[in-house]
């Protein structure tokens, strides 16, 4: 599997669209380069009840996926979204780092 700039559990900032500026944690990275961010891009879904699975009917709010190009990894030092690069450390580990500070993301 290829290394991803954005992974599950990362804190990201939305940089485009109606949710621009919102921040949240990545819940899932989908195979088609889309991400689901907690509490961002909420949509109302009309759901039919399914008694067999114990699902109640009604209108539920859930997160819709965003394209990965519309989110940026959040850098706590600069308190902004930041670009991500890859580098190989002396011990042979490949890690992500913030381009602005050179700080390694995966400690």
FENVENKA-V683739 format. One record per residue. PHI is phi in whole degrees, -180 to 180 (none if undefined). OMEGA is omega in whole degrees, -180 to 180 (999 if undefined). BURIAL is I if it has 9 or more other C-alpha atoms within 8 Angstrom, else O. Layout:
<<PHI,OMEGA,BURIAL> <PHI,OMEGA,BURIAL>>
This chain:
<<none,-178,O> <-70,177,O> <-71,-179,O> <-107,177,O> <-69,-180,O> <-121,-177,I> <-129,176,I> <-59,179,I> <91,178,O> <-73,171,I> <-91,-176,I> <-128,175,I> <-116,177,I> <-82,-174,I> <-111,-180,I> <-153,176,I> <92,-173,O> <-71,179,O> <-101,-177,I> <-54,178,I> <92,-179,O> <-77,-177,O> <-123,178,I> <-171,-179,I> <-98,178,I> <-73,178,I> <-86,-180,I> <-150,170,I> <-112,-178,I> <-85,-176,O> <-64,-177,O> <-95,177,O> <61,175,O> <-122,180,I> <-126,173,I> <-108,-177,I> <-109,-176,I> <-60,176,I> <75,-178,O> <-118,180,I> <60,-179,I> <-73,176,I> <-128,176,O> <-94,-179,O> <-117,177,O> <-84,-172,O> <-113,176,I> <-79,179,O> <-71,176,I> <-130,-176,I> <-60,-179,O> <-63,-180,O> <-98,178,O> <72,-180,O> <-98,178,O> <-78,177,I> <-84,176,I> <126,-179,O> <-101,179,O> <-111,175,O> <-103,179,O> <-143,-179,O> <-81,173,I> <-98,-179,I> <-70,173,I> <-115,176,I> <-73,-175,I> <-62,-180,I> <-74,-179,O> <-96,175,I> <-126,-180,I> <-130,177,I> <-64,-178,I> <-85,178,I> <-103,-177,I> <-63,-179,O> <-71,-178,O> <-88,-177,O> <57,180,O> <-140,170,O> <-72,-177,I> <-139,176,I> <-80,-173,I> <-120,174,I> <-122,177,I> <-119,171,O> <-146,-180,O> <-102,-180,O> <-79,-179,O> <-57,-178,O> <-80,174,O> <91,179,O> <-80,176,O> <-97,-175,O> <-129,175,I> <-93,176,I> <-141,177,I> <-77,-177,I> <-68,-175,I> <-74,-175,O> <-107,-175,O> <77,-179,O> <-70,179,O> <-77,-178,I> <-78,-175,O> <-90,-178,O> <-76,999,O>>
